[in-house]
Amino acid sequence: MIFPPEGNGPYRLLRAFGGAPVAAFEASLADPEGAQRARLGVVLGAVRGTLFAQHHGLDPVVDEASFRSAVPVRSHAQLLPWLDRVEAGEAGVLSREPLLQLVQTTGTTGRPKRVPVTRTWSNSVAAAQRLWVLGLLRDDEALAGGSALSIVSPAITGRSPGGVPFGSNTGRMFLEQPFWVRWRAPVPWSAYLIDDVETRQYAILRHALAHDVRSWTAANPSTILLYTRRLHAWWEELCRDLRDGTLRRTGEHGLRCRALAGGPRWPWALRRVNCWLGGPAAFFAARIPAALGMDVPLREAGISASEGYFAVPVDDGDPVAWLCGHVLEFVDESGEVFWPWELTEGRTYRLVVSTEAGLLRYDMGDLVRVTGFAGRAPRLAFVGRAGHELSAVGERVTEAQLLEAGRRVCPDATSISACIHWEEVPHLRVALGLPASAQAPAALAAAFDTALSQINLEYADRRQSGRYAPSALQLVAEVAWERWREQRVRAGAPEAQLKDPVVLDAAGFDELVALG
């Protein structure tokens, strides 16, 4: 049993309050088929009678097989005609439930993705979060004391053309937490709403350093590292504000005071840091204890996205599939589709989800590996994004975006390739191929960064917040790509199907540059 009835006092109290999700979760470990069949009924009930359901003939659908026959697997781009109507404020498009808001997530172009939020969907995500908190308390009673720091973004940042509010899912989830969770937050909500990035980061540090923070949560571990660097840079100013009860950058006075002694290090008895640990995040997560100056345990923040919550970290193992939330399907490398109870340990699959907000058979484009089972429910580890992308801190730079940025700043360029240079603050290494007669424009690297920031809003955000360093761009003779292709053809690659490499790993990038 993952959540036994016995345990410390805070754990038993929370378990009693969250009895329904606990019972459903435990039952799903023994009967994943029953749990997912029940959720399919909820999902179909939420979409019944909608324009999407009418178009796909969903109203008579009652089982898994007919559901798969009626609805194809689709990417976000393929669902855009429907999502555009939701953004326009049209009712009854994807869900019968009222639309609460949209949450904004990474887009594959300069236009961000926005996905719908309904009450049933929100409740499903909130239940998964409570299981995560319950597991933390079960393992460490001391986490019930002190404060719990979360780094989130505003829940509402604007309105769609149809007047629908949109914003960050991290902020939305924070505001959906029970009152006693929000009461333990050391940072007032107003601090998260400050427009200027550095002022907002400073205000979060100022408030948090005045409290006894026991746990720290940020989806991306690079965010934790960023705040440690900010602490070092702003140490003297923070000490003055904490001593005087002020926050001079915003003009606030009469705040909680605290004396910070010694050099710039965290004056907290941190007991847990929660963040993503899989895929590219592993590089940054491994550096957190050294950056904080303490051997603090790390726990996975779960396999989640703006589209939903898919696997819950209930212990220090890999997250367990949340089968009482959305409907989950898994696609292998051959394109065969599996239900959660049909998965094989050690294999990697692409995640497809159907949610209560009306995203049916939605291809997340995320790769997960099955690392074991809790009962009959799979444990999942995030591997990375499917396809050719560069993503160190969630920026998801695609081949198309790299090519477009190169074209904008240097129309004469014939080829472009890039890789991530992995450091605490990563940056892109970019190789631009030019004909011998072409002239490269001045300040090419800065112009490339500007262009890529205009094309990819997540890249712009990471650059602005200090989580991504400026690109390192070098000009390479265009013959390098020709020689690269020749090598691949000699090794047996079909020449007619061979494409110039755009996204590479570091070794492949160095190999390409050496050919020039």
Stockholm file with secondary structure:
# STOCKHOLM 1.0

chainA/1-516         MIFPPEGNGPYRLLRAFGGAPVAAFEASLADPEGAQRARLGVVLGAVRGTLFAQHHGLDPVVDEASFRSAVPVRSHAQLLPWLDRVEAGEAGVLSREPLLQLVQTTGTTGRPKRVPVTRTWSNSVAAAQRLWVLGLLRDDEALAGGSALSIVSPAITGRSPGGVPFGSNTGRMFLEQPFWVRWRAPVPWSAYLIDDVETRQYAILRHALAHDVRSWTAANPSTILLYTRRLHAWWEELCRDLRDGTLRRTGEHGLRCRALAGGPRWPWALRRVNCWLGGPAAFFAARIPAALGMDVPLREAGISASEGYFAVPVDDGDPVAWLCGHVLEFVDESGEVFWPWELTEGRTYRLVVSTEAGLLRYDMGDLVRVTGFAGRAPRLAFVGRAGHELSAVGERVTEAQLLEAGRRVCPDATSISACIHWEEVPHLRVALGLPASAQAPAALAAAFDTALSQINLEYADRRQSGRYAPSALQLVAEVAWERWREQRVRAGAPEAQLKDPVVLDAAGFDELVALG
#=GR chainA/1-516 SS CCSCSCSCHHHHHHHHHTHHHHHHHHHHHHCHHHHHHHHHHHHHHHHTTSHHHHHHTCTTCCSHHHHHHHSCCBCHHHHHHHHHHHHTTCSSSSCSSCCCEEEEECCSSSSCEEEEECHHHHHHHHHHHHHHHHHHHHHCGGGGSSEEEECCCCSCCEECTTSCEEECHHHHHHHHSCHHHHHTCSSCHHHHTCSSHHHHHHHHHHHHTTSCEEEEECSSHHHHHHHHHHHHHHHHHHHHHHHHTCBTTTTBCSCCCCCCCSSSSCCSCCCEEEECCSTTHHHHHTTHHHHHTSCCCEEECCEEETTEEEEECCSSSSCEECTTSSEEEEECTTSCEECGGGCCTTCEEEEEEECTTSCCSEEEEEEEEEEEEETTEEEEEEEEESSSEECSSSCCEEHHHHHHHHHHHCTTCCEEEEEEECSSSCEEEEEEEECTTCCCCTTHHHHHHHHHHHHCHHHHHHHHHTSSCCCEEEEEETHHHHHHHHHHHHTTCCGGGCCCCCBCCHHHHHHHHHTC
#=GC SS_cons         CCSCSCSCHHHHHHHHHTHHHHHHHHHHHHCHHHHHHHHHHHHHHHHTTSHHHHHHTCTTCCSHHHHHHHSCCBCHHHHHHHHHHHHTTCSSSSCSSCCCEEEEECCSSSSCEEEEECHHHHHHHHHHHHHHHHHHHHHCGGGGSSEEEECCCCSCCEECTTSCEEECHHHHHHHHSCHHHHHTCSSCHHHHTCSSHHHHHHHHHHHHTTSCEEEEECSSHHHHHHHHHHHHHHHHHHHHHHHHTCBTTTTBCSCCCCCCCSSSSCCSCCCEEEECCSTTHHHHHTTHHHHHTSCCCEEECCEEETTEEEEECCSSSSCEECTTSSEEEEECTTSCEECGGGCCTTCEEEEEEECTTSCCSEEEEEEEEEEEEETTEEEEEEEEESSSEECSSSCCEEHHHHHHHHHHHCTTCCEEEEEEECSSSCEEEEEEEECTTCCCCTTHHHHHHHHHHHHCHHHHHHHHHTSSCCCEEEEEETHHHHHHHHHHHHTTCCGGGCCCCCBCCHHHHHHHHHTC
//
